[in-house]
Amino acid sequence: MDEVFVNIMSRIGATMPELSLIDEDYGQLEMAAEDDTYPVTYPCVLIGNAEVGWEDLTGDTQRGRATLTVRLAVDCYHDTHYTSGTYDHVREHYALLRKLYKQLRKFRPADGATALTRTQSREITLPHGIKVYEMTFAFRISD
């Protein structure tokens, strides 16, 4: 699975220079400010929460059905309500999300893997004005 993570990170990094951070998701967004952790800068993409159900094939080969999440996090320090005149920042967030999705849809993250297919998406609001757009992707992989 390390090849999957590295290849996804490389794909995003090569096509989305507007991101300030691309990393493995190890709970950085959920950590409290006083926790000793590497700082997260925005906008960022975090990749993680991989889950694979494996089945044996012939010999030492296994095939798995895998899912992983890709989270785009943005800071929402701009006043975006309708009468503020700056609500275009909302449009910018969704444009960034669309661009991220287009980079990953149908992308084959490793040898022996099928293309990524988005199976679920959701939005999460975190404290301190952080908005997270989360997409779950599914694929098959052989090992």
C-alpha positions as CSV (number, residue, x, y, z in Angstrom):
1,M,0.0,0.0,0.0
2,D,3.0,2.3,0.4
3,E,3.2,2.6,-3.4
4,V,-0.4,3.6,-3.5
5,F,0.0,6.4,-1.1
6,V,3.3,7.7,-2.6
7,N,1.8,7.6,-6.2
8,I,-1.3,9.5,-5.1
9,M,0.7,12.1,-3.3
10,S,3.0,12.5,-6.4
11,R,0.1,12.8,-8.7
12,I,-1.5,15.5,-6.6
13,G,1.8,17.3,-6.0
14,A,2.6,17.4,-9.7
15,T,-0.8,18.9,-10.7
16,M,-1.9,21.1,-7.8
17,P,0.8,23.6,-6.9
18,E,-1.7,25.7,-5.1
19,L,-1.7,23.2,-2.2
20,S,0.6,24.0,0.7
21,L,0.8,20.5,2.1
22,I,0.2,17.0,0.9
23,D,0.7,14.3,3.5
24,E,-0.5,11.0,5.0
25,D,-3.5,11.5,7.2
26,Y,-2.6,10.6,10.8
27,G,-5.1,12.8,12.5
28,Q,-3.4,16.1,12.2
29,L,-6.7,18.0,11.8
30,E,-8.2,16.5,14.9
31,M,-5.2,17.3,17.2
32,A,-5.6,20.1,19.7
33,A,-3.4,23.2,19.2
34,E,-1.4,22.4,22.3
35,D,-0.5,19.0,21.0
36,D,3.1,18.6,19.9
37,T,2.6,18.0,16.2
38,Y,3.8,19.0,12.8
39,P,1.9,22.2,11.8
40,V,-0.8,21.9,9.1
41,T,-0.9,24.7,6.5
42,Y,-3.8,25.3,4.2
43,P,-5.1,24.4,1.7
44,C,-3.9,20.9,2.2
45,V,-4.7,17.3,1.2
46,L,-4.4,14.4,3.6
47,I,-4.6,10.8,2.4
48,G,-5.3,7.9,4.7
49,N,-7.7,5.6,6.5
50,A,-7.0,2.8,4.0
51,E,-9.0,-0.4,4.5
52,V,-8.5,-3.6,2.5
53,G,-10.4,-6.8,2.5
54,W,-8.1,-9.6,1.2
55,E,-8.8,-12.9,-0.5
56,D,-6.4,-15.6,-1.5
57,L,-5.8,-16.4,-5.1
58,T,-3.4,-19.1,-6.4
59,G,0.0,-19.5,-4.9
60,D,1.1,-16.6,-2.6
61,T,-1.1,-14.1,-4.4
62,Q,-3.9,-12.1,-2.8
63,R,-6.4,-9.7,-4.2
64,G,-8.0,-7.0,-2.1
65,R,-10.9,-4.6,-2.3
66,A,-9.5,-1.3,-0.9
67,T,-10.9,2.0,0.1
68,L,-9.0,5.1,1.2
69,T,-10.0,8.7,2.0
70,V,-8.6,11.9,0.5
71,R,-9.3,15.0,2.5
72,L,-9.0,18.6,1.2
73,A,-8.9,21.0,4.1
74,V,-9.2,24.8,3.8
75,D,-9.2,27.6,6.3
76,C,-12.3,29.7,6.1
77,Y,-11.1,33.0,7.6
78,H,-12.9,35.0,4.9
79,D,-16.4,36.4,5.6
80,T,-18.4,34.4,3.0
81,H,-22.0,35.2,3.7
82,Y,-24.0,36.5,0.8
83,T,-24.0,40.2,1.6
84,S,-20.2,40.3,2.4
85,G,-19.3,40.5,-1.3
86,T,-16.5,38.0,-0.7
87,Y,-18.6,34.8,-1.0
88,D,-16.6,33.8,-4.1
89,H,-14.2,32.2,-1.6
90,V,-16.8,29.4,-1.4
91,R,-16.6,29.0,-5.1
92,E,-12.8,28.8,-4.9
93,H,-13.1,25.9,-2.4
94,Y,-15.4,23.9,-4.6
95,A,-13.2,24.6,-7.7
96,L,-10.2,23.2,-5.8
97,L,-12.2,20.2,-4.8
98,R,-13.3,19.5,-8.4
99,K,-9.7,19.8,-9.5
100,L,-8.6,17.3,-6.9
101,Y,-11.3,14.9,-7.9
102,K,-10.4,15.2,-11.6
103,Q,-6.8,14.3,-10.8
104,L,-7.8,11.1,-8.9
105,R,-10.7,9.7,-10.9
106,K,-9.7,6.8,-13.0
107,F,-6.1,7.1,-11.7
108,R,-4.3,3.8,-11.3
109,P,-2.3,4.3,-8.0
110,A,0.0,1.2,-8.4
111,D,0.9,-1.7,-10.5
112,G,-1.7,-4.4,-10.0
113,A,-4.3,-1.8,-9.0
114,T,-7.5,-0.8,-10.8
115,A,-8.4,2.8,-11.3
116,L,-9.8,4.8,-8.4
117,T,-13.5,5.2,-8.2
118,R,-15.1,7.8,-5.8
119,T,-17.7,6.0,-3.7
120,Q,-18.6,8.6,-1.1
121,S,-18.1,12.2,-0.3
122,R,-18.9,14.4,2.7
123,E,-18.1,17.8,4.2
124,I,-17.0,18.3,7.8
125,T,-16.6,21.5,9.7
126,L,-13.9,21.6,12.3
127,P,-13.2,24.2,15.0
128,H,-11.1,27.3,14.2
129,G,-12.7,27.9,10.8
130,I,-11.5,24.7,9.1
131,K,-13.6,23.1,6.4
132,V,-12.8,19.5,5.2
133,Y,-14.1,18.0,2.0
134,E,-13.6,14.2,2.2
135,M,-13.8,11.8,-0.6
136,T,-13.6,8.0,-0.3
137,F,-12.2,6.1,-3.2
138,A,-12.4,2.4,-3.9
139,F,-10.1,0.1,-6.0
140,R,-8.9,-3.4,-6.3
141,I,-5.3,-4.4,-5.8
142,S,-3.2,-7.5,-6.1
143,D,-0.3,-8.4,-3.9
